[in-house]
Amino acid sequence: MSEQTSPPPTGDAPIFDAFWSLVAELGWRAATLEAVARGAGLPLGGLRARFPCRAALLARHAAILDRVVIEGTVPEAPGSPRERVFDVLMRRFDAMAPHRAGLLRFLDELPRDPLTALALAPLLGLSMARMLEAAGVAADGPLGVVRVKGLGAVWLVALQAWRRDDQPDLSATMAALDRALDRAEQVARGIRLPDGDRQTVPSAQPPQPAAEA
């Protein structure tokens, strides 16, 4: 697994520190925009201008996590597509660590808020597409849609393990992710789905001259 990673300092940091601290302490319903503005020391009007609702806060936080992973990815990193996907997803868990307490409580309460859960579904697909691209795996076209959905299922399995994993090295999360990727590979082989590795696609060969008669 990669070294511990944290989101880079941004102008949004006080907002998300306040937001996830409120969720951790008081719960998702109590983390209103008014409460977040007070906690971050910002005028409510300014916060609402950027984030008209809490769903916008969640979308921005997901984008920050994705950016941390993408910016920490070495272009054309060695390894198989599976190894690179494993590394990318574990680094996304690393990026979630600073706000773990709030994220855990949010995930515990999410089943009681189906509208928020519904709003998060597109964010999952977008993030998984970004993770595939960071790992050098194609996420476009019809096959890309299948890969995105498959990786989303893998992520949700690993996320459940992460929720219960209190070890600093996230060993249980890594084991769950490893098993989920094994199952995903078995399914892909069963339906003969190419791995979409952008880094091992052979270059086009120049046309050969026609043989003389």
C-alpha positions, -999 to 999 in steps of 0.1 A, spaced: 0 0 0 12 36 -6 21 59 21 -6 78 40 -20 105 18 -40 136 28 -59 161 6 -37 190 -2 -44 223 15 -71 242 -3 -94 271 4 -121 244 10 -102 228 39 -119 248 67 -153 240 52 -148 203 50 -130 201 84 -161 218 99 -185 197 79 -172 163 87 -165 173 124 -202 182 127 -213 149 111 -190 130 134 -202 147 165 -239 154 158 -249 134 128 -257 140 91 -290 158 98 -274 183 122 -247 193 97 -267 220 81 -252 247 59 -258 272 87 -239 250 112 -211 244 87 -207 281 81 -205 288 118 -180 260 123 -158 273 94 -161 309 104 -176 319 71 -207 340 62 -236 318 53 -243 337 21 -208 331 9 -210 294 16 -244 291 0 -231 308 -31 -206 280 -36 -225 251 -21 -263 256 -25 -270 223 -7 -252 196 12 -252 174 -19 -229 200 -35 -206 196 -5 -205 159 -10 -198 162 -47 -169 187 -41 -154 164 -14 -155 134 -37 -138 155 -64 -111 165 -39 -105 128 -30 -103 119 -67 -79 147 -74 -56 136 -46 -54 102 -61 -48 114 -96 -21 139 -86 -3 112 -67 -3 87 -96 29 82 -115 22 83 -152 28 49 -169 33 32 -135 45 -4 -138 24 -34 -129 -7 -51 -143 -40 -32 -146 -52 -51 -115 -22 -40 -94 -26 -4 -105 -63 -4 -97 -56 -19 -63 -30 8 -56 -54 36 -68 -83 25 -46 -61 20 -15 -48 55 -20 -83 68 -21 -90 52 13 -58 69 25 -72 102 13 -104 96 33 -85 91 66 -85 127 79 -123 127 80 -128 91 88 -150 97 119 -174 118 100 -175 95 70 -182 65 92 -212 82 108 -224 94 75 -223 59 60 -241 45 91 -269 71 87 -271 70 49 -296 41 47 -321 63 65 -318 91 39 -327 75 6 -328 108 -13 -292 115 -4 -282 80 -13 -299 84 -47 -281 117 -52 -247 100 -45 -251 73 -72 -238 94 -101 -209 105 -79 -198 69 -74 -198 63 -112 -178 95 -119 -152 87 -92 -148 52 -104 -142 64 -140 -116 87 -127 -99 59 -107 -98 37 -138 -82 64 -158 -57 71 -130 -48 34 -132 -44 35 -169 -75 16 -177 -100 28 -203 -133 40 -189 -149 52 -221 -172 35 -246 -196 7 -239 -169 -15 -223 -158 14 -201 -194 17 -187 -192 -20 -177 -158 -15 -161 -170 15 -142 -200 -4 -128 -178 -34 -120 -153 -12 -101 -181 5 -83 -192 -29 -69 -156 -37 -59 -153 -3 -42 -185 -8 -22 -173 -42 -10 -140 -28 1 -158 2 17 -177 -21 40 -144 -36 52 -129 -2 56 -158 8 79 -148 -21 103 -111 -19 98 -94 -2 128 -58 -12 119 -34 15 109 -22 -5 79 -58 -12 67 -50 -49 64 -86 -60 64 -95 -34 38 -67 -46 16 -77 -82 19 -113 -74 11 -103 -53 -19 -80 -81 -31 -108 -107 -29 -133 -84 -46 -108 -77 -75 -103 -115 -78 -140 -120 -82 -143 -91 -107 -114 -106 -128 -132 -140 -128 -164 -124 -141 -145 -104 -167 -128 -136 -179 -161 -154 -180 -176 -129 -203 -143 -123 -221 -141 -86 -212 -108 -70 -222 -89 -53 -193 -87 -20 -212 -51 -14 -202 -41 18 -220 -4 11 -212 -1 -22 -230 -21 -15 -262 3 -23 -291 10 6 -314 -4 4 -349 19 -14 -374 27 4 -407 11 -13 -437 33 -38 -454 42 -33 -490 23 -55 -514 43 -85 -527 55 -81 -562 38 -103 -588 
